[in-house]
Amino acid sequence: MHWLDKTHHQYPRSAAVLQFHLSVAVVLVTLITAAVALGLHYYFSRALVLDSVTARYQQTAATARDYLSNLDSNALQTTRVLAQYPQLVEGQWVNRATPALFAEVMRNNPVLYAIYIGFSNGNLYELVNLNSSDAVRRQLKAAPADRWAAIIVTGSGEQRRRRFEFYDEQLQPTFVREEPSDYNASQRLWYTSAQHGSVNKTPPYLFQHLQAPGQSYSTQLDGGQAVLAVDVAFSTLNAHLRSQPLSVDGEIFLYQQSGEIIASNAEAQNEERLPQTELFALSDEQARYINSLGRLRISNETDWPPIDFALSAEPRGYSIDLLRVIAQMTGLNIEFVNGYAWPELMELFRSGELEILQPVLSRQQLSGALTQPFLQLPYAVVQRQNDVEINSLQQLTGKVLAIPSGWTVANIIRSNYPQIKLLEVSNARSALEAVSQGKADATLDMALTLQLTADQYFIGGLRFNRQVQGLELLPQGLKLLTQEKLQPLADILDQVLASIRPETWQFLYDKWLAEETGVTVPAVVPYPQLISMAQHSATQNRLEQTTINGQPYYIFASTFDRRKSPREHFAFVISEQRLFANSSREVWLSVLIIAALWLLLMPVILLVFVLRPLRAFSRNVAEEFGTQEPG
């Protein structure tokens, strides 16, 4: 009986252990199977997403490429065909039928902003397509019923006027306004670059009348006394990029080889913001004087951030906003002129095509009236990181110093340090690249400009020295330079500058100069990977994974050529989180469903298919052993 009792208790204990082991095995096998299934689902979901997104990006890039190519072709062909029309002009003015012809052409090519003819005497006739973009209509202050706007510049001397004529769809006049003007069509970039027999495409610049960026296609008409031009506004390109279905998911850039942005889907968050200001108390005489000035043409450099630069040819910077604040306070009517290098802007000022040249450190051998300084910025000498540190300009004796062409500092360096070899370059970026590439030993400019330019163009391996003996010899303080005949304007500007409240100065500082908040929208693509991918065809037309600010991102880049243009690049940038958002949701939904089913079904499975059979088996074994007698 003792043997039977021992056997009787041993088998139930063995059955309990077996039940536990089998239950654990079933649970583990189920969990492993579910995990493998989820892992495969996640892997193939990501692969499908990558394939799908790559196909979509390739299609969007092809669509954008075709759109831009067609835009180019249409503008070129329109300019070429219109130039062959025998009756566009009569003498030194347009034929009576020309406006209707221009309107019909733009009806068939709605993306064109304007068609116009400039004459050798400086006169201009321009017909603007108000439906080309909302920005055009807003800038010209057109009524909703207006369809066309004609801009007419005629007259000479004090009688020269700019006339705005607005028309409905049938070219019936609706409204007219005019103002004094010194505009000279024959001095404009599109006019001077035009040639007979071919169509020239300008670099990006600011349209004079619209005060918005774009590009012009121009050709010289027979006789050489007139130039025909067609304009395409960048607002059209930006609107097209923003209309892309992928625009809401990430960033889209159209940019040049060097990284300068031509168009993007980004909305400028704070670029147009200006501080609230009080009107300046003008005397009656000053008010009459300002009203008599008409529009003041002011220079705008394209590459001197954060003081005076351009973003896709649109004026930006500390001095630009300051001038807009002054215009708000005084009622000055201002417009900016860009698309020219600094020496060319100086020449435009010298010839009277600009009323204000800015920002300047001195007169730079130009006759004019200087205002008081509005901003003090420290200089810096930049050299290669591994070279012996420069503590004095005297150390550059016999060495090469890169200096932007036309800058007044160059003459001071020549006078005080004749043994320094000066390498004149086009801008601060070229100067930094000359140093980085070993073509120059150092460069000299405003410290903030050099630092920001190096950061934006990803030029590394440099040392920035602010404490350099000899920098105190250089002129201090940025100023405005007006034409000499505008001395009363310079006096008014000085009074206004002195009256600007501290809160306004602080606003401008925070917006453009503060390290934490300044310059939120770059003039170049914000990621070095985009420039690198533009230079390597092997990484194009496919999704490339990268890391930006410590976070995983995917980039798609494509290169294409536009007629009469340098090679351009098209890129999408999207975070991994955003890219896989939908598939991640699907995977987590699958996990939740499988987990819920597992929790619901596992007890049933264990009870029905494991525990009950084992208990029955145990009872049978126990009964079988219980009926046996010891031998």
C-alpha positions in Angstrom: 0.0 0.0 0.0 2.9 2.3 0.7 4.2 1.8 -2.9 0.8 2.6 -4.2 0.5 5.9 -2.2 3.9 7.0 -3.5 2.9 6.3 -7.1 -0.5 7.8 -6.6 1.0 11.2 -5.5 3.9 11.3 -7.9 1.9 11.2 -11.1 -0.4 14.1 -10.3 2.7 16.2 -9.4 4.3 15.2 -12.7 1.0 16.1 -14.5 1.0 19.5 -12.9 4.6 20.2 -14.1 3.7 18.9 -17.5 0.7 21.2 -17.7 2.8 24.2 -16.7 5.5 23.4 -19.3 3.0 22.8 -22.1 1.2 26.0 -21.2 4.4 28.0 -21.2 5.4 26.4 -24.5 2.1 27.2 -26.1 2.2 30.8 -24.9 5.8 31.3 -26.1 5.2 29.7 -29.5 2.1 31.9 -29.9 4.0 35.1 -28.8 7.0 34.3 -31.0 4.7 33.6 -34.0 2.9 36.9 -33.4 6.1 38.8 -33.0 7.6 37.3 -36.2 4.4 38.1 -38.1 4.4 41.7 -36.8 8.1 42.1 -37.6 7.6 40.9 -41.1 4.5 43.1 -41.4 6.5 46.1 -40.2 9.5 45.3 -42.5 7.4 44.9 -45.6 5.2 47.9 -44.7 8.3 50.1 -44.5 9.6 48.6 -47.8 6.2 49.3 -49.4 6.2 52.8 -48.0 9.7 53.5 -49.3 8.8 52.1 -52.8 5.5 54.0 -52.9 7.0 57.3 -51.7 10.0 57.0 -54.1 7.6 56.5 -57.0 5.5 59.5 -55.8 8.6 61.7 -55.4 9.9 60.7 -58.8 6.5 61.5 -60.3 6.4 64.8 -58.5 9.9 65.7 -59.6 9.1 64.8 -63.2 5.9 66.9 -63.0 7.8 69.8 -61.5 10.6 69.4 -64.1 8.0 69.4 -66.9 6.2 72.4 -65.4 9.4 74.4 -65.2 10.6 73.3 -68.6 7.3 74.2 -70.1 7.4 77.5 -68.3 10.8 78.2 -69.7 9.8 77.1 -73.2 6.6 79.1 -73.2 8.4 82.3 -72.1 11.3 81.8 -74.6 8.9 81.0 -77.4 6.6 83.8 -76.6 9.4 86.3 -76.6 10.9 85.0 -79.8 7.5 84.9 -81.7 6.4 88.3 -80.5 9.7 89.8 -81.5 8.9 88.8 -85.1 5.6 90.6 -85.1 6.2 93.5 -87.6 3.9 96.2 -86.0 4.7 96.0 -82.2 6.1 99.6 -82.2 5.7 102.7 -84.2 8.7 105.0 -83.8 9.4 105.4 -80.1 6.2 103.9 -78.8 3.9 100.9 -79.0 1.4 100.3 -81.8 -2.3 100.8 -80.8 -3.0 97.1 -81.4 0.0 95.9 -79.2 -1.9 95.9 -75.8 -4.6 93.7 -77.2 -2.0 91.4 -78.6 -0.1 91.2 -75.3 -3.4 90.4 -73.5 -4.3 87.6 -75.8 -0.9 86.0 -75.4 -1.2 86.1 -71.6 -4.7 84.6 -71.8 -3.2 81.6 -73.5 -0.2 81.6 -71.1 -1.7 82.5 -67.7 1.5 81.9 -65.7 3.2 84.9 -67.4 3.3 88.0 -65.2 3.9 90.7 -67.8 4.9 91.5 -71.3 6.5 94.9 -72.0 8.7 97.0 -74.3 11.4 99.4 -73.2 12.8 102.1 -75.5 16.2 103.6 -75.9 14.9 106.9 -74.5 14.0 105.1 -71.2 10.3 105.0 -71.8 8.3 101.9 -71.0 5.0 100.2 -71.9 4.1 97.2 -69.8 0.9 95.1 -69.6 0.5 93.1 -66.4 -1.6 89.9 -66.0 -3.3 90.5 -62.7 -4.5 86.9 -62.6 -0.9 85.5 -62.7 -0.9 85.4 -58.9 -2.6 86.9 -55.8 0.6 88.6 -54.9 0.6 90.6 -58.1 -2.9 91.9 -57.5 -2.2 92.8 -53.9 1.1 94.6 -54.7 -0.5 96.7 -57.5 -3.6 97.4 -55.4 -5.9 96.3 -58.1 -9.7 95.9 -57.6 -11.3 92.4 -57.8 -12.9 93.4 -61.1 -9.6 94.4 -62.7 -8.0 92.0 -65.1 -5.1 93.9 -66.6 -2.8 96.8 -65.5 -0.7 98.9 -67.9 2.4 100.6 -66.5 3.5 103.5 -68.7 6.6 105.6 -68.1 7.0 108.6 -70.3 8.2 112.2 -70.2 11.5 113.8 -69.4 13.1 115.7 -66.5 10.6 117.0 -63.9 7.7 116.0 -66.2 8.6 112.3 -66.2 5.7 110.2 -64.8 4.7 106.6 -64.1 1.1 105.9 -65.0 -0.9 102.9 -63.8 -4.0 102.2 -66.0 -6.3 99.4 -64.9 -8.6 97.5 -67.3 -11.3 94.9 -67.1 -11.4 91.6 -69.1 -12.3 93.5 -72.3 -9.5 96.1 -71.8 -12.0 98.7 -70.8 -10.4 101.3 -68.4 -11.6 101.1 -64.8 -9.1 103.3 -62.9 -6.0 105.4 -63.4 -3.3 106.8 -61.1 0.1 108.3 -61.7 3.2 109.5 -59.9 6.5 111.2 -60.5 9.2 108.7 -61.7 12.9 108.6 -62.6 12.6 105.1 -64.0 14.8 104.5 -67.0 14.0 101.3 -68.9 17.3 101.5 -70.9 19.3 101.1 -67.6 17.5 98.0 -66.4 19.1 94.5 -66.3 16.7 93.0 -68.8 17.3 95.8 -71.3 21.1 96.0 -71.1 21.5 92.2 -71.3 19.2 91.8 -74.4 20.7 90.9 -77.8 19.2 90.9 -81.2 18.3 87.5 -82.6 18.4 85.6 -79.3 16.5 85.5 -76.1 18.3 86.3 -72.9 17.2 85.1 -69.5 18.2 87.2 -66.5 19.3 85.9 -63.1 16.7 86.3 -60.4 16.0 89.9 -59.4 13.4 92.2 -58.0 10.8 93.5 -60.5 10.9 97.2 -60.2 7.2 98.0 -60.4 5.9 94.8 -58.7 8.6 94.8 -56.0 8.5 91.0 -56.1 11.1 88.6 -57.4 11.2 86.8 -60.7 13.1 86.4 -64.0 12.9 88.2 -67.3 13.3 86.9 -70.9 14.3 89.7 -73.3 15.4 90.3 -76.8 16.3 93.3 -78.9 13.8 94.3 -81.6 14.8 95.2 -85.1 16.4 98.6 -85.3 18.0 98.3 -81.9 15.9 101.1 -80.4 13.6 98.9 -78.3 13.7 95.7 -76.2 10.8 93.2 -75.7 10.6 91.3 -72.5 8.4 88.7 -70.8 8.4 88.3 -67.0 7.7 85.2 -64.8 7.2 86.0 -61.1 8.6 83.6 -58.5 5.2 83.7 -56.7 4.0 81.4 -59.5 6.8 78.8 -58.8 6.2 79.0 -55.0 2.4 78.5 -55.5 3.1 75.5 -57.8 5.4 73.9 -55.2 2.9 74.5 -52.4 0.1 72.9 -54.5 1.9 69.6 -54.7 0.2 66.9 -52.6 3.5 66.1 -50.9 4.0 69.7 -49.8 2.1 69.2 -46.5 4.4 66.3 -45.4 7.8 67.9 -45.8 10.0 70.6 -47.3 10.4 71.1 -51.0 13.2 73.1 -52.5 14.2 74.3 -56.0 17.7 75.5 -55.7 20.9 76.2 -57.6 24.1 74.2 -57.5 25.6 76.4 -54.9 22.6 76.0 -52.6 20.7 79.3 -53.2 17.0 78.8 -53.0 15.0 79.7 -56.2 11.6 78.6 -54.8 10.2 76.5 -52.0 7.0 75.5 -50.3 8.1 77.2 -47.1 6.0 80.0 -45.7 8.0 82.9 -44.3 6.8 83.0 -40.7 8.1 86.4 -39.6 9.9 87.9 -42.6 7.3 90.6 -43.2 6.7 91.5 -39.6 7.5 95.0 -38.6 7.2 96.7 -35.2 4.4 99.0 -34.4 5.7 102.6 -34.7 4.4 106.1 -34.2 4.3 108.6 -37.1 7.1 111.0 -37.1 6.0 114.6 -36.6 7.0 116.2 -39.9 6.8 119.9 -40.3 4.6 121.2 -43.1 7.6 121.9 -45.2 9.1 118.4 -44.6 5.8 116.8 -45.5 5.6 118.8 -48.8 9.2 117.9 -49.6 8.5 114.1 -49.0 5.4 114.2 -51.2 7.5 115.8 -54.0 10.0 113.0 -54.0 7.9 110.3 -55.6 9.3 106.8 -55.3 12.8 106.5 -53.9 14.9 103.7 -55.4 17.1 102.1 -52.8 19.9 99.5 -53.3 19.6 96.0 -52.1 22.5 93.6 -52.1 21.8 89.9 -52.5 24.5 88.4 -50.4 25.4 90.4 -47.2 23.3 88.7 -44.5 21.9 89.5 -42.0 22.0 93.2 -42.8 21.2 93.5 -46.5 20.5 90.4 -48.6 17.9 88.7 -50.7 15.9 85.5 -50.3 14.9 84.3 -53.8 15.6 87.8 -55.0 13.3 89.3 -52.3 14.9 92.0 -50.1 15.6 90.9 -46.5 17.7 92.1 -43.6 18.2 94.5 -40.8 18.7 97.6 -43.0 15.7 96.6 -45.3 13.4 96.5 -42.3 14.8 99.7 -40.9 14.0 101.5 -44.1 10.5 100.0 -44.2 10.0 101.3 -40.6 11.2 104.8 -41.7 8.8 104.7 -44.6 5.9 103.8 -42.2 6.9 106.7 -39.9 7.3 109.3 -42.6 5.2 108.3 -45.6 8.2 107.9 -47.8 7.4 105.9 -51.0 10.3 103.4 -51.4 11.2 100.6 -53.7 14.3 98.3 -53.8 16.6 97.5 -56.7 18.6 94.3 -56.7 20.1 91.8 -59.1 23.4 93.7 -59.3 26.8 93.3 -57.7 28.0 96.0 -55.2 30.2 97.8 -57.8 27.2 97.8 -60.2 25.0 99.3 -57.5 27.6 102.0 -56.9 27.6 102.8 -60.6 23.8 103.0 -60.6 24.0 105.5 -57.7 26.7 107.4 -59.5 24.5 107.7 -62.7 21.4 108.8 -60.7 19.5 105.5 -61.0 19.4 105.1 -57.2 18.4 107.7 -54.7 19.8 105.8 -51.7 22.8 103.5 -51.5 22.9 101.3 -48.4 24.5 100.3 -46.2 27.8 102.1 -46.5 30.7 102.8 -44.2 31.8 105.9 -46.1 31.1 107.8 -49.3 33.4 105.4 -51.2 34.5 108.2 -53.6 30.9 108.9 -54.3 29.3 112.4 -54.0 26.3 112.3 -51.7 24.9 113.0 -48.2 25.6 110.6 -45.4 23.3 110.0 -42.5 24.4 109.3 -39.0 25.3 105.6 -38.3 22.4 103.3 -37.6 24.3 100.2 -36.6 27.7 99.3 -35.2 29.1 95.9 -35.9 32.5 94.4 -35.1 34.9 93.3 -37.8 36.6 89.9 -37.9 39.5 88.4 -39.6 38.9 84.8 -40.8 41.7 82.3 -41.4 42.1 78.5 -41.7 41.8 76.8 -38.3 45.2 75.2 -38.4 47.2 78.3 -39.4 49.1 80.4 -36.9 46.5 82.7 -35.2 46.4 86.3 -36.6 46.4 88.9 -33.9 47.5 91.8 -36.0 46.9 92.9 -39.6 50.7 93.3 -39.8 51.0 89.5 -39.7 49.4 89.5 -43.2 52.4 91.3 -44.7 53.3 89.4 -47.9 50.2 87.3 -47.6 46.9 87.3 -49.5 43.8 88.9 -48.0 40.5 88.3 -49.8 38.2 91.4 -49.9 34.8 91.8 -51.7 35.2 94.0 -54.8 34.3 97.7 -54.5 34.4 97.7 -50.7 35.8 100.9 -49.1 37.9 98.8 -46.7 40.1 97.7 -49.6 41.5 101.3 -50.1 42.2 101.7 -46.4 44.1 98.4 -46.4 46.1 99.5 -49.4 47.0 102.8 -47.8 48.0 101.4 -44.4 49.3 98.0 -45.3 50.7 98.2 -48.8 52.6 94.9 -48.4 49.3 92.9 -48.1 48.3 91.3 -51.3 44.6 91.9 -52.0 42.5 89.4 -53.8 39.2 91.0 -54.9 36.3 88.6 -55.0 32.6 89.0 -55.7 31.2 88.6 -52.1 31.8 87.3 -48.6 31.0 83.7 -49.6 33.7 83.8 -52.3 36.1 85.3 -49.8 35.5 82.5 -47.3 35.8 79.9 -50.0 39.1 81.4 -51.1 40.4 81.1 -47.6 39.1 77.5 -47.2 40.6 76.4 -50.5 44.0 78.0 -49.8 43.7 80.7 -52.4 43.9 83.4 -49.7 45.4 83.4 -46.2 42.6 85.4 -44.7 39.5 87.5 -45.3 38.0 90.5 -43.6 34.4 91.6 -43.1 31.8 92.2 -40.5 32.0 89.3 -38.0 28.3 88.5 -38.1 28.2 88.4 -41.9 31.2 86.1 -42.1 29.9 83.7 -39.5 26.4 83.6 -40.9 27.7 83.1 -44.5 30.0 80.3 -43.4 27.1 78.6 -41.6 24.7 78.9 -44.4 27.1 77.6 -47.0 28.6 75.0 -44.7 32.1 76.3 -45.0 34.1 74.7 -42.1 37.6 74.6 -40.8 37.8 78.3 -40.2 38.9 80.5 -37.3 37.1 83.8 -36.6 39.3 86.5 -34.9 37.7 89.7 -33.6 40.5 90.9 -31.5 43.0 91.9 -34.2 45.2 94.9 -34.0 44.6 97.3 -36.9 40.9 96.7 -37.2 40.4 100.0 -35.3 41.7 101.9 -38.4 38.7 100.7 -40.4 35.5 102.9 -40.7 32.9 102.2 -38.1 29.1 102.4 -38.3 26.7 101.5 -41.1 25.0 104.5 -42.8 22.7 105.5 -45.6 24.0 107.5 -48.5 21.6 109.8 -50.4 22.2 111.7 -53.6 23.8 115.1 -53.0 20.7 116.9 -54.2 18.7 115.1 -51.5 20.5 116.6 -48.6 17.1 117.6 -47.0 16.1 114.0 -47.1 19.3 113.0 -45.3 18.5 115.5 -42.6 15.0 114.1 -42.2 16.4 110.6 -42.1 18.8 111.6 -39.3 15.9 113.1 -37.3 13.8 110.0 -37.8 16.7 107.7 -36.8 17.1 109.7 -33.6 13.4 109.4 -32.8 13.0 105.6 -33.2 12.0 104.1 -29.9 14.2 101.6 -28.0 11.6 98.9 -28.5 11.8 99.2 -32.2 15.6 98.9 -32.2 15.3 95.9 -29.9 12.7 94.3 -32.3 15.2 94.7 -35.2 18.0 93.3 -33.1 16.0 90.3 -32.0 14.7 89.6 -35.5 18.0 89.8 -37.4 21.0 89.9 -35.0 20.2 87.8 -31.9 21.7 84.3 -32.0 18.6 82.7 -30.7 16.0 84.4 -32.9 17.7 85.9 -35.9 17.3 85.0 -39.5 14.8 82.2 -39.4 14.5 81.7 -43.2 17.9 81.1 -44.9 18.7 82.2 -48.4 20.3 78.8 -49.1 19.1 75.3 -48.5 19.4 74.6 -44.8 20.9 71.1 -45.0 24.4 70.3 -46.3 23.2 67.0 -47.6 21.2 68.7 -50.3 24.3 70.4 -51.7 26.3 67.1 -51.5 23.6 65.2 -53.3 23.4 67.8 -56.0 27.0 67.1 -56.8 26.7 63.3 -56.9 24.4 61.7 -59.4 24.6 58.3 -57.8 22.5 59.6 -54.8 19.8 61.2 -56.9 16.3 60.0 -57.9 16.0 57.8 -54.8 15.3 58.1 -51.1 18.4 58.5 -49.0 18.3 58.2 -45.3 20.3 60.8 -43.3 20.4 62.4 -39.9 19.5 66.1 -39.4 19.9 67.6 -35.9 20.1 64.1 -34.4 16.9 62.9 -36.0 16.4 60.4 -38.8 15.3 62.0 -42.1 14.8 60.9 -45.7 15.9 63.1 -48.7 15.0 62.8 -52.4 16.9 64.9 -54.9 16.7 65.3 -58.6 18.7 67.4 -61.1 17.5 68.9 -64.3 18.5 71.6 -66.7 16.4 74.6 -67.8 17.1 76.4 -71.0 19.3 79.5 -70.7 19.9 78.6 -67.0 22.6 76.9 -64.9 21.8 73.4 -63.7 19.1 73.4 -61.0 18.1 70.9 -58.3 14.8 69.7 -56.9 14.6 68.1 -53.4 12.2 66.8 -50.8 13.1 66.5 -47.2 10.8 64.6 -44.8 11.3 63.2 -41.3 11.3 59.4 -40.8 8.5 59.9 -38.2 6.3 61.7 -40.8 7.2 59.3 -43.6 6.2 56.2 -41.7 3.4 57.7 -39.7 0.6 55.8 -41.5 2.5 52.5 -41.6 3.4 52.9 -37.9 -0.2 53.5 -37.0 -1.1 50.3 -39.0 1.5 48.3 -37.2 0.4 49.5 -33.7 -3.2 48.8 -34.7 -2.2 45.3 -35.7 -0.3 44.9 -32.4 -3.4 46.0 -30.4 -5.7 43.7 -32.3 -3.4 40.7 -32.0 -2.8 41.4 -28.3 -6.5 41.7 -27.6 -7.3 38.5 -29.5 -4.4 36.8 -27.8 -5.6 37.8 -24.3 -9.2 36.7 -25.2 -8.3 33.4 -26.9 -5.3 32.2 -24.9 -7.2 31.2 -21.8 -9.7 29.3 -23.9 -6.9 27.6 -25.9 -5.0 26.7 -22.7 -8.2 25.4 -21.0 -9.6 23.5 -24.0 -6.5 22.2 -25.7 -4.0 21.9 -22.8 -5.4 21.8 -19.3 -8.5 19.6 -19.9 -6.7 17.0 -22.0 -3.9 16.8 -19.5 -6.3 16.5 -16.5 -8.2 13.7 -18.3 -4.9 12.0 -19.1 -3.8 12.3 -15.5 -7.0 10.8 -14.2 -6.7 7.9 -16.6 -3.1 7.3 -15.6 -4.0 7.5 -11.9 -6.9 5.2 -12.3 -4.8 2.7 -14.3 -2.1 2.7 -11.7 -4.6 2.6 -8.9 -6.1 -0.7 -10.2 -2.8 -2.5 -10.3 -1.5 -4.7 -7.4 2.1 -4.8 -6.4 3.9 -7.8 -7.7 
